[in-house]
Amino acid sequence: MLYLYHKEAGASTLTLTGDEHRYLFKVRRHKAEDMLYLRNLQDGYLYTYEILSIDKRSVVLALLSRQHLEIKASRPLHIGWCIIDTKNIEKVLPSLNEMGVEKITFIYCKRSQKSFKPDFKRLEKILLNSSQQSGRSVMMKLEMAESLEDFLKENPQSYMLNFSEKCIGDEKGISTIVIGSEGGFHEEERALFEKEKIVGFNTQLVLKSESAVCAAASKILL
């Protein structure tokens, strides 16, 4: 873990209890006078604290210094992801976070199952843990869209990932891309995109939605 998240990081003193205390006391076995790095994931600062005291119930920290240090991808990427099984979303979300995806909008596309509803509180907890491990300094944004048409009204510059002779790796101007659900896009949805805005992979293999979203993110960001 590169830092510890706390919403009040930046305060002159902090008292940690619960899971945060348990991690420092039982897992990391920190002691008084140890140094810790904290972030609030809002202002881009990395805060250095000293442990003033630590016991079986709480940890008291004192702020020593702060440094404005933003750790993020070199370019922004917004993914419109047609809803799939939320369990599969949760499995790959840490990888997308580590690669630096700025924002994901989950979309109810025509082949998405309406019974799948993302639990945003659970997803944010996954993102917090991933950010602490990877060093990412700004939280990924998560949103919902009721249809692909609604998403495109807000993001008209979007590309579609589909079968195409135009390889995603050759297109340098992608900042927003839509990934289909299991079964791909409906014909009516494909018709919403101009041909030059449809890109694909240089492979004949068929990828699952969660594999495709990770591959697309790595092609664009890494």
Residue pairs with C-beta under 8 A, 6 or more apart in sequence:
1 132
1 133
2 37
2 132
2 133
2 134
2 135
3 37
3 38
3 39
3 46
3 132
3 135
4 20
4 23
4 24
4 36
4 37
4 38
4 39
4 132
5 38
5 39
5 40
5 41
5 128
5 131
5 132
6 14
6 16
6 20
6 38
6 39
6 40
7 40
8 14
8 40
9 38
9 39
9 40
9 45
9 47
10 40
10 43
10 45
10 47
10 63
10 66
11 63
12 62
12 63
13 52
13 60
13 61
13 62
13 63
14 38
14 49
14 60
14 61
14 63
15 58
15 59
15 60
15 61
16 24
16 58
16 59
16 60
16 61
17 57
17 58
17 59
20 59
21 57
21 58
21 59
24 30
24 36
24 51
24 54
24 59
25 54
25 55
25 56
25 59
30 36
30 51
30 54
30 59
31 51
31 54
32 51
32 52
32 53
32 54
33 50
33 51
34 50
34 51
35 48
35 49
35 50
35 51
35 64
36 48
36 49
36 50
36 51
36 61
37 46
37 47
37 48
37 49
38 46
38 47
38 49
38 61
39 45
39 46
39 47
39 137
40 47
41 128
41 131
41 137
41 138
41 139
44 68
44 69
44 70
44 137
44 138
45 66
45 67
45 68
45 69
46 66
46 67
46 68
46 69
46 137
47 63
47 65
47 66
48 63
48 64
48 65
48 66
48 67
49 61
49 62
49 63
49 64
50 61
50 62
50 64
51 59
51 60
51 61
52 60
52 61
52 62
53 59
53 60
54 60
69 137
70 137
70 138
71 135
71 136
71 137
72 100
72 102
72 136
72 137
72 138
73 99
73 100
73 101
73 102
73 221
74 100
74 221
75 175
75 220
75 221
76 102
76 103
76 175
77 100
77 101
77 102
77 103
77 174
77 175
77 176
77 177
77 217
77 220
77 221
78 101
78 102
78 103
78 104
78 105
78 155
78 175
78 176
78 177
79 96
79 101
79 103
79 104
79 105
79 176
79 177
79 178
79 179
79 213
79 216
79 217
80 104
80 105
80 107
80 145
80 148
80 151
80 155
80 158
80 176
80 177
80 178
80 179
81 89
81 104
81 105
81 106
81 107
81 178
81 179
81 209
81 213
82 106
82 107
82 108
82 109
82 111
82 112
82 148
82 178
82 179
82 180
82 181
82 185
82 209
83 106
83 107
83 108
83 109
83 112
83 113
83 116
83 118
83 181
84 112
84 116
84 181
84 182
84 209
84 210
85 113
85 116
86 116
86 117
86 118
86 119
88 208
88 209
88 210
89 106
89 118
89 123
89 210
90 122
90 123
90 126
91 210
92 210
92 213
92 214
93 123
93 126
93 127
93 130
94 126
94 127
94 129
94 130
94 133
95 214
96 104
96 140
96 213
96 214
96 217
97 127
97 130
97 131
97 134
97 136
97 140
98 130
98 133
98 134
98 136
99 214
99 217
99 218
99 221
99 222
100 136
100 221
101 140
101 217
101 221
102 140
102 141
103 140
103 141
103 142
103 143
104 140
104 141
104 142
104 143
105 142
105 143
105 144
105 145
105 151
105 155
106 118
106 142
106 143
106 144
106 145
107 144
107 145
107 146
107 147
107 148
107 151
107 178
108 114
108 145
108 146
108 147
109 147
109 148
109 180
109 181
109 185
109 186
109 189
110 148
110 185
110 186
110 188
110 189
111 180
111 181
111 182
111 183
111 184
111 185
111 186
112 181
113 181
118 142
118 144
120 142
123 142
124 139
124 142
127 139
127 140
127 142
128 139
130 136
131 137
131 139
145 151
145 154
148 178
148 189
148 192
149 192
151 158
151 178
152 158
152 192
155 176
157 175
157 176
158 176
158 177
158 178
158 193
158 197
159 168
159 171
159 174
159 176
159 177
159 178
159 193
159 197
159 198
159 199
160 177
160 178
160 180
160 185
160 190
160 193
160 197
160 198
160 199
161 168
161 177
161 178
161 179
161 180
161 199
161 200
161 212
161 216
162 180
162 184
162 185
162 190
162 198
162 199
162 200
163 200
164 198
164 199
164 200
165 200
166 196
166 198
166 199
166 200
167 199
167 200
167 201
167 202
168 174
168 177
168 199
168 200
168 201
168 216
168 219
168 220
169 202
169 219
171 199
174 199
174 220
177 199
177 216
177 220
179 209
179 212
179 213
179 216
180 209
180 212
181 209
182 208
182 209
190 198
201 207
201 212
201 215
201 219
207 215
